[in-house]
Amino acid sequence: MSENNFSTDYTDLRPLHTSRYGNSRVFVGSFNGKKVVVKALKEECANDAACRASLRQEYETTSMLDNKYIRKALDFVRIEGLGDCIVFEYIEGKSLAEHVRVGTLSEKQVKSVLTEVCDALYYLQRNGVVHCNLNPENIIVSANEGRVKLIDIGIPETKQDADRELLIKEMEFVAPEIIKGEDYDARADIYSLGKIMEFIGERNITKQFGAVATHCTQFSREQRFDSISDVRSAITKGHSFVKVIILAVVLLVLGGLAFIYVPKIKANVEKERAERLAVDFSREVEKIQGQLPGLCEKYALKSLQEPIAVDWTDDSLKAAEGLMQFLALDDYRGKAMQVLQQQSNGIMASRQADFDRLLLNEFKTTADTIAVQMRSALELPTDDMLLIEARKWYGQRQ
């Protein structure tokens, strides 16, 4: 497709996600009546040659992959208003991060998810591809099959000029060698998988993979597992009888010490849990606040005859779903409801601003005798004065 030809096959595009530190934004849309996911560059990057080349490389890398655990890249197109885009299959489901935060997965399901991620990474490794962006947000658990799907493969996506402290938090799942800009291999994905196990353990779903996670997340890649097959074996193999006996002896020895240190341990666990909740809540709030421009555009007022009130029940429920886990907590319930109310107020304020703009435009351009007389009576009016007169005029026109 030439630079000036735009595809018109993709319709009903709605904002889904915008990368905080990366260069991309994601939409959900329709193609021949089926849902698809469209990944485009941010507006400020749409004409940047390096960003466009990176997006093209991501498509070329992903499009050659064919595995049941990896989201399919369907096409590379140019869409008017978005520029270069990758079109992906739409997956009905939730990210691993959402499942873990809400606590909807059992230990057995967690083990199944981790082994399927290993199978996907093994396929990538055999094809010479490193995921680079492996984190709980980029692992989708399909609602229909319960099967894992990896997304956003192949290109590390961060802006180095971002606030360093926030950037480090955002990149907690990224291997040190990638952050430092060094060469990397499949062991970078092993590091990320280990951090995911730690993330699951911190949420107290299961801690049975703690030792595996520690081996995966060694700072030096030479000290990690050599291959993803080794990681899978470590996840799936059971404890031997000897190991159980040794563990029992160790537990007996440590029993006395535990009586002294358990209160301190519990306090530390509660502190870590509170800190993790604060981070999770902050992320959900940022996500909801980031959705507001897209919602305002979606519900923009097109004519003066439309009612100012708007029914946005579906989007409102989606926003509330992310905060569901916090609505049951005294410390967060009020703040969560305030964020949802602010989003609602923002949409209503945007529609009121649209109404005022449409009203002013009609008032300024009309040939109505009353309006002409009103305009001639004003000396160097401001927009506020014009708006007051326009509302009076609109009332008389009704």
C-alpha beads as a LAMMPS data file, in Angstrom:
LAMMPS data file: protein, C-alpha beads

398 atoms
397 bonds

1 atom types
1 bond types

-500.0 500.0 xlo xhi
-500.0 500.0 ylo yhi
-500.0 500.0 zlo zhi

Masses

1 110.0

Atoms # bond

1 1 1 0.000 0.000 0.000
2 1 1 1.383 3.413 -0.950
3 1 1 2.071 6.171 1.533
4 1 1 -1.090 8.090 0.574
5 1 1 -3.539 5.153 0.396
6 1 1 -5.532 4.457 3.537
7 1 1 -7.465 1.292 4.354
8 1 1 -11.193 1.805 4.968
9 1 1 -11.825 -1.810 5.993
10 1 1 -11.482 -1.153 9.721
11 1 1 -14.386 0.612 11.419
12 1 1 -15.777 1.449 14.864
13 1 1 -12.271 2.080 16.244
14 1 1 -12.325 2.808 19.968
15 1 1 -9.328 3.567 22.243
16 1 1 -8.327 0.584 24.392
17 1 1 -4.912 1.418 25.842
18 1 1 -2.091 3.946 25.491
19 1 1 1.461 3.029 26.498
20 1 1 2.680 5.302 29.297
21 1 1 6.346 5.271 28.345
22 1 1 6.265 3.618 24.947
23 1 1 5.277 4.912 21.539
24 1 1 2.065 2.990 20.920
25 1 1 -1.665 3.276 21.378
26 1 1 -4.141 0.442 20.954
27 1 1 -7.688 0.425 19.616
28 1 1 -10.418 -2.182 19.276
29 1 1 -12.367 -2.108 16.039
30 1 1 -14.287 -4.134 13.493
31 1 1 -13.280 -5.877 10.262
32 1 1 -15.982 -7.606 8.227
33 1 1 -18.155 -7.790 11.329
34 1 1 -15.431 -9.326 13.534
35 1 1 -13.574 -7.626 16.370
36 1 1 -9.885 -6.878 15.849
37 1 1 -7.159 -5.070 17.791
38 1 1 -5.353 -2.223 16.026
39 1 1 -1.951 -1.039 17.306
40 1 1 -0.793 2.398 16.087
41 1 1 1.871 4.908 17.039
42 1 1 1.134 7.867 19.265
43 1 1 0.359 11.044 17.314
44 1 1 3.735 12.593 18.115
45 1 1 5.519 9.476 16.783
46 1 1 3.347 8.734 13.743
47 1 1 5.750 10.409 11.297
48 1 1 8.986 9.417 13.039
49 1 1 10.980 7.126 10.728
50 1 1 12.567 5.133 13.576
51 1 1 9.225 4.536 15.305
52 1 1 7.582 3.484 12.052
53 1 1 10.461 1.111 11.316
54 1 1 10.133 -0.395 14.809
55 1 1 6.392 -0.926 14.312
56 1 1 7.010 -2.564 10.937
57 1 1 9.688 -4.809 12.493
58 1 1 7.255 -5.868 15.221
59 1 1 4.725 -6.856 12.542
60 1 1 7.286 -8.769 10.514
61 1 1 8.456 -10.619 13.621
62 1 1 4.974 -11.480 14.876
63 1 1 3.394 -12.294 11.512
64 1 1 5.795 -15.194 10.937
65 1 1 4.748 -16.828 14.228
66 1 1 2.030 -19.474 14.255
67 1 1 1.387 -20.906 17.689
68 1 1 -1.776 -21.399 19.727
69 1 1 -0.251 -19.505 22.659
70 1 1 0.661 -16.361 20.660
71 1 1 -1.703 -13.661 19.394
72 1 1 -1.778 -13.584 15.590
73 1 1 -0.775 -10.527 13.575
74 1 1 -3.278 -10.286 10.707
75 1 1 -2.171 -7.299 8.625
76 1 1 -0.075 -4.148 8.382
77 1 1 -2.105 -1.202 7.058
78 1 1 -2.367 2.572 7.020
79 1 1 -5.542 3.969 8.567
80 1 1 -6.534 7.596 8.196
81 1 1 -5.997 9.480 11.437
82 1 1 -3.764 6.732 12.853
83 1 1 -1.053 6.149 10.214
84 1 1 0.818 2.823 10.133
85 1 1 -0.978 0.102 12.100
86 1 1 -0.636 -3.565 12.996
87 1 1 -3.924 -5.471 13.012
88 1 1 -4.105 -8.324 15.543
89 1 1 -6.728 -10.945 16.299
90 1 1 -9.098 -9.961 19.133
91 1 1 -8.902 -12.143 22.235
92 1 1 -11.853 -12.245 24.619
93 1 1 -10.319 -12.475 28.058
94 1 1 -8.370 -10.715 30.803
95 1 1 -4.692 -10.181 31.421
96 1 1 -2.849 -12.282 33.977
97 1 1 -2.322 -9.052 35.953
98 1 1 -6.087 -8.557 36.289
99 1 1 -6.651 -12.175 37.338
100 1 1 -3.895 -12.019 39.947
101 1 1 -5.023 -8.676 41.389
102 1 1 -8.621 -9.839 41.761
103 1 1 -7.609 -13.358 42.860
104 1 1 -9.643 -15.358 40.334
105 1 1 -7.012 -18.058 39.686
106 1 1 -6.430 -21.183 41.780
107 1 1 -2.954 -22.647 42.378
108 1 1 -3.693 -25.295 39.769
109 1 1 -4.698 -22.647 37.214
110 1 1 -1.581 -20.580 37.960
111 1 1 0.602 -23.624 37.324
112 1 1 -1.243 -24.252 34.036
113 1 1 -0.757 -20.616 32.970
114 1 1 2.966 -20.704 33.750
115 1 1 3.534 -23.967 31.846
116 1 1 1.663 -22.604 28.812
117 1 1 3.793 -19.437 28.941
118 1 1 6.857 -21.710 28.981
119 1 1 5.534 -23.565 25.919
120 1 1 5.010 -20.247 24.115
121 1 1 8.513 -19.043 25.029
122 1 1 9.993 -22.377 23.922
123 1 1 8.347 -21.849 20.510
124 1 1 9.778 -18.315 20.342
125 1 1 13.219 -19.574 21.360
126 1 1 13.188 -22.221 18.595
127 1 1 12.354 -19.473 16.088
128 1 1 15.093 -17.140 17.307
129 1 1 12.690 -14.598 18.834
130 1 1 12.961 -12.966 22.261
131 1 1 9.710 -11.552 23.649
132 1 1 11.406 -8.593 25.438
133 1 1 8.117 -7.270 26.918
134 1 1 6.982 -10.281 28.971
135 1 1 4.915 -9.093 31.951
136 1 1 1.502 -9.889 33.507
137 1 1 -0.224 -7.273 31.322
138 1 1 1.041 -8.963 28.136
139 1 1 -0.262 -12.417 29.056
140 1 1 -3.945 -12.770 28.171
141 1 1 -5.988 -15.650 29.579
142 1 1 -8.657 -16.437 26.994
143 1 1 -12.207 -16.414 28.399
144 1 1 -13.400 -19.124 26.014
145 1 1 -10.573 -21.672 26.193
146 1 1 -8.747 -20.623 29.347
147 1 1 -5.644 -20.692 27.173
148 1 1 -2.715 -18.298 27.462
149 1 1 -2.007 -15.830 24.646
150 1 1 1.203 -13.756 24.587
151 1 1 0.958 -10.264 23.071
152 1 1 3.334 -7.365 22.218
153 1 1 6.299 -9.475 21.129
154 1 1 9.757 -8.555 19.939
155 1 1 10.574 -4.882 20.524
156 1 1 11.592 -3.335 23.896
157 1 1 9.402 -0.244 24.094
158 1 1 10.456 2.493 26.535
159 1 1 11.303 6.154 26.397
160 1 1 14.625 6.840 28.033
161 1 1 13.724 10.465 28.847
162 1 1 10.856 9.405 31.147
163 1 1 10.999 9.979 34.928
164 1 1 13.600 7.425 36.048
165 1 1 11.880 6.343 39.275
166 1 1 8.567 5.699 37.507
167 1 1 10.386 4.082 34.605
168 1 1 12.092 1.591 36.919
169 1 1 8.718 0.630 38.405
170 1 1 7.263 0.238 34.929
171 1 1 10.198 -1.952 33.900
172 1 1 10.265 -4.217 36.968
173 1 1 9.741 -7.246 34.699
174 1 1 12.458 -6.303 32.186
175 1 1 15.862 -8.018 32.326
176 1 1 18.830 -5.845 33.410
177 1 1 20.671 -6.377 30.122
178 1 1 17.747 -4.915 28.152
179 1 1 17.477 -1.897 30.472
180 1 1 21.236 -1.276 30.062
181 1 1 20.950 -1.522 26.272
182 1 1 23.208 -4.591 26.052
183 1 1 22.810 -7.625 23.811
184 1 1 20.212 -10.062 25.097
185 1 1 18.983 -13.596 24.421
186 1 1 16.215 -15.971 25.565
187 1 1 17.467 -15.709 29.149
188 1 1 15.999 -12.206 29.243
189 1 1 12.548 -13.790 28.944
190 1 1 13.482 -16.289 31.677
191 1 1 14.239 -13.319 33.957
192 1 1 10.840 -11.765 33.149
193 1 1 9.044 -15.057 33.824
194 1 1 10.737 -15.246 37.218
195 1 1 9.551 -11.721 38.063
196 1 1 6.020 -12.797 37.095
197 1 1 6.258 -15.699 39.553
198 1 1 7.340 -13.219 42.239
199 1 1 4.389 -10.978 41.328
200 1 1 2.035 -13.954 41.796
201 1 1 3.697 -14.877 45.094
202 1 1 3.358 -11.335 46.432
203 1 1 -0.402 -11.587 45.946
204 1 1 -0.425 -14.724 48.143
205 1 1 -2.062 -16.922 45.480
206 1 1 0.791 -19.414 45.627
207 1 1 4.409 -19.244 46.741
208 1 1 5.367 -22.729 45.517
209 1 1 7.490 -21.280 42.693
210 1 1 9.645 -19.044 44.905
211 1 1 12.852 -21.051 44.435
212 1 1 12.291 -21.250 40.672
213 1 1 11.705 -17.496 40.529
214 1 1 14.926 -16.813 42.431
215 1 1 16.910 -18.917 39.952
216 1 1 15.241 -17.132 37.018
217 1 1 15.887 -13.601 38.281
218 1 1 19.623 -13.714 38.922
219 1 1 21.217 -10.424 37.823
220 1 1 23.841 -12.254 35.779
221 1 1 22.261 -14.201 32.933
222 1 1 24.919 -16.902 33.303
223 1 1 23.469 -17.778 36.728
224 1 1 19.891 -18.205 35.460
225 1 1 18.345 -21.323 33.917
226 1 1 19.994 -22.076 30.578
227 1 1 16.751 -22.716 28.725
228 1 1 13.010 -22.293 29.065
229 1 1 12.697 -26.114 29.037
230 1 1 14.626 -26.200 32.314
231 1 1 12.229 -23.636 33.789
232 1 1 9.216 -25.684 32.696
233 1 1 10.658 -28.810 34.287
234 1 1 11.275 -26.950 37.542
235 1 1 7.663 -25.702 37.555
236 1 1 6.013 -29.017 36.762
237 1 1 8.083 -31.564 38.713
238 1 1 6.870 -32.601 42.129
239 1 1 8.841 -32.681 45.364
240 1 1 10.751 -35.894 45.915
241 1 1 10.305 -37.856 49.157
242 1 1 13.802 -36.901 50.311
243 1 1 13.117 -33.248 49.752
244 1 1 9.909 -33.507 51.761
245 1 1 11.799 -35.102 54.691
246 1 1 14.488 -32.432 54.582
247 1 1 11.843 -29.739 54.459
248 1 1 10.046 -31.223 57.464
249 1 1 13.274 -31.265 59.516
250 1 1 14.036 -27.673 58.580
251 1 1 10.523 -26.624 59.561
252 1 1 10.884 -28.290 62.967
253 1 1 14.186 -26.522 63.598
254 1 1 12.766 -23.179 62.558
255 1 1 9.528 -23.674 64.508
256 1 1 10.895 -22.171 67.689
257 1 1 12.381 -19.204 65.912
258 1 1 9.117 -18.628 64.090
259 1 1 7.318 -17.981 67.400
260 1 1 9.563 -14.959 67.914
261 1 1 9.689 -13.646 64.385
262 1 1 6.185 -14.391 63.103
263 1 1 4.749 -11.063 64.369
264 1 1 7.518 -9.170 62.582
265 1 1 7.070 -11.251 59.441
266 1 1 3.324 -10.618 59.458
267 1 1 3.928 -6.903 59.871
268 1 1 6.320 -6.904 56.909
269 1 1 3.875 -8.912 54.809
270 1 1 1.079 -6.459 55.610
271 1 1 3.356 -3.554 54.777
272 1 1 4.341 -5.102 51.444
273 1 1 0.690 -5.892 50.713
274 1 1 -0.301 -2.281 51.448
275 1 1 2.478 -0.973 49.208
276 1 1 1.439 -3.330 46.389
277 1 1 -2.198 -2.281 46.780
278 1 1 -1.168 1.366 46.571
279 1 1 0.760 0.711 43.354
280 1 1 -2.130 -1.304 41.876
281 1 1 -4.638 1.406 42.796
282 1 1 -2.431 4.121 41.304
283 1 1 -2.167 2.146 38.044
284 1 1 -5.940 1.674 37.830
285 1 1 -6.516 5.386 38.488
286 1 1 -4.007 6.348 35.785
287 1 1 -5.696 3.924 33.377
288 1 1 -9.143 5.460 34.063
289 1 1 -7.796 9.007 33.755
290 1 1 -6.059 8.087 30.496
291 1 1 -9.378 6.874 29.056
292 1 1 -11.126 10.239 29.525
293 1 1 -9.983 11.923 26.249
294 1 1 -11.139 8.915 24.239
295 1 1 -14.494 8.819 26.056
296 1 1 -15.033 12.552 25.506
297 1 1 -14.359 12.028 21.805
298 1 1 -16.693 9.024 21.728
299 1 1 -19.565 10.933 23.361
300 1 1 -18.926 14.287 21.674
301 1 1 -22.086 16.374 21.119
302 1 1 -22.826 16.676 17.404
303 1 1 -25.860 19.004 17.412
304 1 1 -27.791 21.372 19.660
305 1 1 -30.788 19.053 19.504
306 1 1 -29.002 16.212 21.331
307 1 1 -29.635 15.902 25.088
308 1 1 -26.665 16.925 27.227
309 1 1 -27.112 13.829 29.445
310 1 1 -25.513 10.663 28.071
311 1 1 -25.979 6.967 28.794
312 1 1 -22.488 5.447 29.016
313 1 1 -23.381 2.450 31.180
314 1 1 -21.130 -0.063 29.378
315 1 1 -18.012 2.113 29.619
316 1 1 -18.856 3.068 33.201
317 1 1 -19.059 -0.602 34.204
318 1 1 -15.726 -1.286 32.501
319 1 1 -14.100 1.521 34.493
320 1 1 -15.661 0.271 37.748
321 1 1 -14.520 -3.316 37.059
322 1 1 -10.861 -2.354 37.364
323 1 1 -11.545 -0.781 40.773
324 1 1 -13.775 -3.623 42.019
325 1 1 -11.101 -5.038 44.308
326 1 1 -10.713 -1.646 46.013
327 1 1 -14.426 -0.897 46.570
328 1 1 -14.462 -3.432 49.412
329 1 1 -11.545 -1.739 51.223
330 1 1 -12.230 1.123 53.646
331 1 1 -8.983 2.901 52.741
332 1 1 -9.786 3.009 49.035
333 1 1 -13.587 2.936 48.681
334 1 1 -14.042 6.704 48.886
335 1 1 -11.082 7.427 46.597
336 1 1 -12.265 4.834 44.061
337 1 1 -15.788 6.291 43.928
338 1 1 -14.300 9.779 43.583
339 1 1 -12.225 8.692 40.554
340 1 1 -15.308 7.190 38.876
341 1 1 -17.312 10.359 39.625
342 1 1 -14.531 12.545 38.225
343 1 1 -14.602 10.520 35.007
344 1 1 -18.379 10.984 34.774
345 1 1 -18.076 14.712 35.506
346 1 1 -15.360 15.036 32.863
347 1 1 -17.604 13.530 30.192
348 1 1 -20.533 15.771 31.160
349 1 1 -18.289 18.862 31.207
350 1 1 -16.944 17.938 27.779
351 1 1 -20.470 17.649 26.379
352 1 1 -21.445 20.988 27.927
353 1 1 -18.389 22.554 26.292
354 1 1 -19.428 20.992 22.963
355 1 1 -22.916 22.475 23.407
356 1 1 -21.531 25.949 24.122
357 1 1 -19.244 25.744 21.094
358 1 1 -22.091 24.697 18.770
359 1 1 -24.369 27.350 20.250
360 1 1 -21.796 30.138 19.801
361 1 1 -21.101 29.064 16.252
362 1 1 -24.800 29.165 15.330
363 1 1 -25.307 32.461 17.143
364 1 1 -22.327 34.126 15.436
365 1 1 -23.283 33.043 11.923
366 1 1 -27.082 33.275 11.958
367 1 1 -28.927 35.925 9.947
368 1 1 -31.734 36.085 12.509
369 1 1 -32.824 39.693 13.131
370 1 1 -32.737 39.396 16.904
371 1 1 -29.202 38.014 16.847
372 1 1 -28.000 40.746 14.504
373 1 1 -29.410 43.377 16.830
374 1 1 -27.776 41.732 19.821
375 1 1 -24.396 41.594 18.096
376 1 1 -24.538 45.222 17.042
377 1 1 -25.306 46.264 20.617
378 1 1 -22.121 44.656 21.948
379 1 1 -18.838 46.567 21.919
380 1 1 -15.750 44.325 21.684
381 1 1 -17.534 41.427 23.401
382 1 1 -15.673 38.541 25.008
383 1 1 -16.693 34.942 24.408
384 1 1 -18.335 34.874 27.856
385 1 1 -20.524 37.825 26.939
386 1 1 -21.358 36.258 23.596
387 1 1 -22.233 33.007 25.348
388 1 1 -24.629 34.766 27.709
389 1 1 -26.368 36.479 24.812
390 1 1 -26.378 33.268 22.781
391 1 1 -28.155 31.389 25.569
392 1 1 -30.778 34.146 25.828
393 1 1 -31.215 33.992 22.065
394 1 1 -31.415 30.215 22.100
395 1 1 -34.148 30.395 24.751
396 1 1 -36.136 32.771 22.553
397 1 1 -35.644 30.477 19.539
398 1 1 -36.938 27.408 21.375

Bonds

1 1 1 2
2 1 2 3
3 1 3 4
4 1 4 5
5 1 5 6
6 1 6 7
7 1 7 8
8 1 8 9
9 1 9 10
10 1 10 11
11 1 11 12
12 1 12 13
13 1 13 14
14 1 14 15
15 1 15 16
16 1 16 17
17 1 17 18
18 1 18 19
19 1 19 20
20 1 20 21
21 1 21 22
22 1 22 23
23 1 23 24
24 1 24 25
25 1 25 26
26 1 26 27
27 1 27 28
28 1 28 29
29 1 29 30
30 1 30 31
31 1 31 32
32 1 32 33
33 1 33 34
34 1 34 35
35 1 35 36
36 1 36 37
37 1 37 38
38 1 38 39
39 1 39 40
40 1 40 41
41 1 41 42
42 1 42 43
43 1 43 44
44 1 44 45
45 1 45 46
46 1 46 47
47 1 47 48
48 1 48 49
49 1 49 50
50 1 50 51
51 1 51 52
52 1 52 53
53 1 53 54
54 1 54 55
55 1 55 56
56 1 56 57
57 1 57 58
58 1 58 59
59 1 59 60
60 1 60 61
61 1 61 62
62 1 62 63
63 1 63 64
64 1 64 65
65 1 65 66
66 1 66 67
67 1 67 68
68 1 68 69
69 1 69 70
70 1 70 71
71 1 71 72
72 1 72 73
73 1 73 74
74 1 74 75
75 1 75 76
76 1 76 77
77 1 77 78
78 1 78 79
79 1 79 80
80 1 80 81
81 1 81 82
82 1 82 83
83 1 83 84
84 1 84 85
85 1 85 86
86 1 86 87
87 1 87 88
88 1 88 89
89 1 89 90
90 1 90 91
91 1 91 92
92 1 92 93
93 1 93 94
94 1 94 95
95 1 95 96
96 1 96 97
97 1 97 98
98 1 98 99
99 1 99 100
100 1 100 101
101 1 101 102
102 1 102 103
103 1 103 104
104 1 104 105
105 1 105 106
106 1 106 107
107 1 107 108
108 1 108 109
109 1 109 110
110 1 110 111
111 1 111 112
112 1 112 113
113 1 113 114
114 1 114 115
115 1 115 116
116 1 116 117
117 1 117 118
118 1 118 119
119 1 119 120
120 1 120 121
121 1 121 122
122 1 122 123
123 1 123 124
124 1 124 125
125 1 125 126
126 1 126 127
127 1 127 128
128 1 128 129
129 1 129 130
130 1 130 131
131 1 131 132
132 1 132 133
133 1 133 134
134 1 134 135
135 1 135 136
136 1 136 137
137 1 137 138
138 1 138 139
139 1 139 140
140 1 140 141
141 1 141 142
142 1 142 143
143 1 143 144
144 1 144 145
145 1 145 146
146 1 146 147
147 1 147 148
148 1 148 149
149 1 149 150
150 1 150 151
151 1 151 152
152 1 152 153
153 1 153 154
154 1 154 155
155 1 155 156
156 1 156 157
157 1 157 158
158 1 158 159
159 1 159 160
160 1 160 161
161 1 161 162
162 1 162 163
163 1 163 164
164 1 164 165
165 1 165 166
166 1 166 167
167 1 167 168
168 1 168 169
169 1 169 170
170 1 170 171
171 1 171 172
172 1 172 173
173 1 173 174
174 1 174 175
175 1 175 176
176 1 176 177
177 1 177 178
178 1 178 179
179 1 179 180
180 1 180 181
181 1 181 182
182 1 182 183
183 1 183 184
184 1 184 185
185 1 185 186
186 1 186 187
187 1 187 188
188 1 188 189
189 1 189 190
190 1 190 191
191 1 191 192
192 1 192 193
193 1 193 194
194 1 194 195
195 1 195 196
196 1 196 197
197 1 197 198
198 1 198 199
199 1 199 200
200 1 200 201
201 1 201 202
202 1 202 203
203 1 203 204
204 1 204 205
205 1 205 206
206 1 206 207
207 1 207 208
208 1 208 209
209 1 209 210
210 1 210 211
211 1 211 212
212 1 212 213
213 1 213 214
214 1 214 215
215 1 215 216
216 1 216 217
217 1 217 218
218 1 218 219
219 1 219 220
220 1 220 221
221 1 221 222
222 1 222 223
223 1 223 224
224 1 224 225
225 1 225 226
226 1 226 227
227 1 227 228
228 1 228 229
229 1 229 230
230 1 230 231
231 1 231 232
232 1 232 233
233 1 233 234
234 1 234 235
235 1 235 236
236 1 236 237
237 1 237 238
238 1 238 239
239 1 239 240
240 1 240 241
241 1 241 242
242 1 242 243
243 1 243 244
244 1 244 245
245 1 245 246
246 1 246 247
247 1 247 248
248 1 248 249
249 1 249 250
250 1 250 251
251 1 251 252
252 1 252 253
253 1 253 254
254 1 254 255
255 1 255 256
256 1 256 257
257 1 257 258
258 1 258 259
259 1 259 260
260 1 260 261
261 1 261 262
262 1 262 263
263 1 263 264
264 1 264 265
265 1 265 266
266 1 266 267
267 1 267 268
268 1 268 269
269 1 269 270
270 1 270 271
271 1 271 272
272 1 272 273
273 1 273 274
274 1 274 275
275 1 275 276
276 1 276 277
277 1 277 278
278 1 278 279
279 1 279 280
280 1 280 281
281 1 281 282
282 1 282 283
283 1 283 284
284 1 284 285
285 1 285 286
286 1 286 287
287 1 287 288
288 1 288 289
289 1 289 290
290 1 290 291
291 1 291 292
292 1 292 293
293 1 293 294
294 1 294 295
295 1 295 296
296 1 296 297
297 1 297 298
298 1 298 299
299 1 299 300
300 1 300 301
301 1 301 302
302 1 302 303
303 1 303 304
304 1 304 305
305 1 305 306
306 1 306 307
307 1 307 308
308 1 308 309
309 1 309 310
310 1 310 311
311 1 311 312
312 1 312 313
313 1 313 314
314 1 314 315
315 1 315 316
316 1 316 317
317 1 317 318
318 1 318 319
319 1 319 320
320 1 320 321
321 1 321 322
322 1 322 323
323 1 323 324
324 1 324 325
325 1 325 326
326 1 326 327
327 1 327 328
328 1 328 329
329 1 329 330
330 1 330 331
331 1 331 332
332 1 332 333
333 1 333 334
334 1 334 335
335 1 335 336
336 1 336 337
337 1 337 338
338 1 338 339
339 1 339 340
340 1 340 341
341 1 341 342
342 1 342 343
343 1 343 344
344 1 344 345
345 1 345 346
346 1 346 347
347 1 347 348
348 1 348 349
349 1 349 350
350 1 350 351
351 1 351 352
352 1 352 353
353 1 353 354
354 1 354 355
355 1 355 356
356 1 356 357
357 1 357 358
358 1 358 359
359 1 359 360
360 1 360 361
361 1 361 362
362 1 362 363
363 1 363 364
364 1 364 365
365 1 365 366
366 1 366 367
367 1 367 368
368 1 368 369
369 1 369 370
370 1 370 371
371 1 371 372
372 1 372 373
373 1 373 374
374 1 374 375
375 1 375 376
376 1 376 377
377 1 377 378
378 1 378 379
379 1 379 380
380 1 380 381
381 1 381 382
382 1 382 383
383 1 383 384
384 1 384 385
385 1 385 386
386 1 386 387
387 1 387 388
388 1 388 389
389 1 389 390
390 1 390 391
391 1 391 392
392 1 392 393
393 1 393 394
394 1 394 395
395 1 395 396
396 1 396 397
397 1 397 398
